[in-house]
Amino acid sequence: MIAKLTGLLDDTGPDWAIIDVNGVGYLVHCSARTLSHLGIRGDRVVIHTEMQVSETDQRLIGFASAAERNWFRMLTAIQGVGSKVALAILSALTTEELQRACAGGDSAMVARANGVGPKLASRIVNELKDKAGGLPVAPGAPGGSAALPQGSFSADAVSALQNLGFKPVVAANAVGKAVDELGENAGLNDLVRVALKLAAG
């Protein structure tokens, strides 16, 4: 399974890129957002990938971040969402916007993507509502502090805040800011205490 490619950007199209890895050109299908992150021809790029194999086709899907790939996997696990629709959603929304839409039940935001009607948007939001807070968003996305931080206790802290009644995206955002404030090695009790103050404020 090919999970990541590091090479030179050889060519791009409306929804694909060719990555030259030591003389071998990999055709990678991407969202518009990922394509805009890749730069110009000849640039060195790192792209996270997902291999999709069906009876009639096999293709590599590429992502600017592992977070975007995680969201793609969750989207394509929903009935009626294929790779094309998932990429359309990830083209229309940043991972942070998608997280906020799912956590807040905002199906209209998801329906902005090409090929996503109100009915499918509602199903996506309903199925991902409970999972949205626990999934990181891409670093550098607008409002990227909502990304679930990588500190050892951060997931536990988010869970603690959710148990206290905070919405997943609010909990993840507060814990992200608490980690920024206290540092990566902060203890769980300190993280929860500071995150609680931030979420309640």
C-alpha positions in Angstrom: 0.0 0.0 0.0 1.4 3.4 -1.0 0.8 5.8 2.0 3.0 8.7 1.0 5.0 10.1 -1.9 8.0 12.4 -1.8 9.2 13.7 -5.2 9.0 16.4 -7.8 5.8 17.9 -9.1 5.9 16.9 -12.8 2.5 18.1 -14.0 -1.0 19.0 -12.8 -4.6 19.1 -14.2 -8.0 20.2 -12.9 -8.2 17.3 -10.4 -4.9 15.5 -10.6 -1.1 15.8 -10.3 1.8 13.7 -11.5 4.5 13.2 -8.8 7.9 12.1 -10.1 9.6 9.8 -7.6 13.0 8.8 -8.8 11.9 8.8 -12.4 8.6 7.0 -11.8 5.5 9.3 -12.4 2.6 8.6 -10.1 -0.8 9.9 -11.2 -2.5 11.2 -8.0 -6.1 12.5 -7.9 -6.5 15.4 -5.6 -8.9 18.0 -4.2 -8.6 21.6 -5.5 -7.3 22.5 -2.1 -4.5 20.0 -2.1 -3.5 21.0 -5.7 -3.2 24.6 -4.6 -0.8 23.5 -1.8 1.5 21.7 -4.1 3.2 24.7 -5.8 4.6 24.8 -9.3 6.1 22.3 -11.6 9.5 21.2 -10.4 8.8 21.8 -6.8 9.7 19.1 -4.3 6.4 17.9 -2.7 5.3 15.4 0.0 1.8 14.0 -0.5 -0.2 11.6 1.7 -2.0 9.0 -0.4 -4.8 6.5 -0.3 -5.0 3.7 -2.8 -8.5 2.8 -4.1 -9.0 -0.4 -6.0 -12.3 -1.5 -7.6 -13.2 -4.1 -10.2 -12.8 -1.6 -13.0 -10.2 0.9 -11.7 -7.4 1.6 -9.3 -6.3 5.0 -8.4 -4.1 7.0 -6.0 -5.9 9.8 -4.1 -3.5 12.5 -2.8 -3.8 14.8 0.2 -1.7 17.8 1.5 -2.0 16.5 5.0 -2.7 13.3 6.9 -5.7 15.1 8.5 -7.3 15.6 5.1 -6.8 11.9 4.3 -8.4 10.9 7.6 -11.5 13.0 6.7 -11.5 11.5 3.2 -11.6 8.0 4.7 -14.5 8.9 7.0 -16.4 10.5 4.2 -16.1 7.6 1.9 -17.2 5.2 4.6 -20.7 6.9 4.4 -23.2 5.3 2.0 -23.5 7.4 -1.2 -20.2 9.1 -0.8 -17.6 8.0 -3.3 -14.1 9.3 -3.8 -15.3 12.0 -6.3 -17.9 13.4 -3.9 -15.4 13.2 -1.0 -12.9 15.2 -3.0 -15.5 17.7 -4.0 -16.3 18.3 -0.3 -12.6 18.6 0.6 -12.3 21.1 -2.3 -15.2 23.2 -1.0 -14.3 23.2 2.7 -11.2 23.1 4.8 -10.9 20.3 7.2 -11.6 22.8 10.0 -14.8 24.1 8.3 -15.9 20.5 7.7 -15.3 19.6 11.4 -17.2 22.7 12.5 -20.1 21.9 10.1 -20.4 18.3 11.3 -20.0 19.2 15.0 -22.6 22.0 14.7 -25.0 20.0 12.5 -24.7 22.5 9.6 -25.6 20.5 6.6 -26.1 23.6 4.4 -22.3 24.2 4.7 -21.6 20.7 3.4 -24.1 21.0 0.6 -22.0 23.8 -0.8 -19.8 21.1 -2.4 -20.4 20.2 -6.0 -22.6 17.1 -6.3 -23.8 17.1 -2.7 -27.6 17.6 -2.3 -29.4 18.5 0.9 -30.3 14.9 1.7 -26.7 13.6 1.3 -25.3 16.6 3.3 -27.7 15.8 6.1 -26.6 12.1 6.2 -22.9 13.2 6.2 -23.4 15.6 9.1 -25.6 13.1 11.1 -23.1 10.3 10.7 -20.0 12.4 11.5 -21.5 14.6 14.2 -20.1 12.5 17.1 -16.8 11.8 15.4 -16.0 15.3 14.3 -14.4 16.6 17.6 -11.9 13.7 17.8 -10.5 14.1 14.4 -7.6 16.5 13.8 -7.8 19.2 11.1 -5.0 20.2 8.9 -2.3 22.4 10.5 -2.3 25.8 8.9 -6.0 25.6 8.1 -7.9 28.8 9.0 -8.6 28.5 12.7 -6.2 25.6 12.8 -6.1 25.8 16.6 -9.2 23.6 16.5 -6.9 20.7 15.4 -6.7 18.0 18.0 -3.2 18.6 19.4 -0.6 15.8 19.4 0.3 16.0 23.2 0.0 12.7 25.1 -3.1 13.7 27.1 -4.9 15.9 24.6 -7.4 13.2 23.4 -8.3 12.4 27.0 -8.7 16.1 27.8 -11.0 16.6 24.8 -13.0 13.5 26.0 -13.2 15.0 29.5 -14.6 18.3 28.2 -17.2 16.5 26.0 -18.3 14.5 29.0 -18.9 17.8 30.8 -21.3 18.8 28.0 -19.1 20.8 25.6 -19.5 20.2 21.9 -16.7 18.2 20.2 -15.3 21.2 18.2 -15.4 23.5 21.2 -13.6 20.9 23.3 -10.9 20.3 20.7 -10.4 24.0 20.1 -10.1 24.7 23.9 -7.6 21.8 24.4 -5.6 23.0 21.4 -5.2 26.4 22.9 -4.4 24.9 26.3 -1.6 22.9 24.7 -0.3 26.1 23.1 -0.3 27.8 26.4 1.1 25.0 28.6 3.4 23.2 26.1 3.3 19.7 24.6 4.2 17.9 27.9 1.5 19.3 30.1 -0.3 16.9 32.5 -3.9 15.9 32.0 -5.2 17.7 35.0 -3.6 21.0 34.0 -4.8 20.6 30.4 -8.4 20.0 31.5 -8.3 22.9 34.0 -7.0 25.4 31.5 -9.1 24.1 28.6 -12.2 24.3 30.8 -11.5 27.9 31.6 -11.1 28.7 27.9 -14.2 26.7 26.8 -16.3 28.3 29.4 -15.0 31.8 28.7 
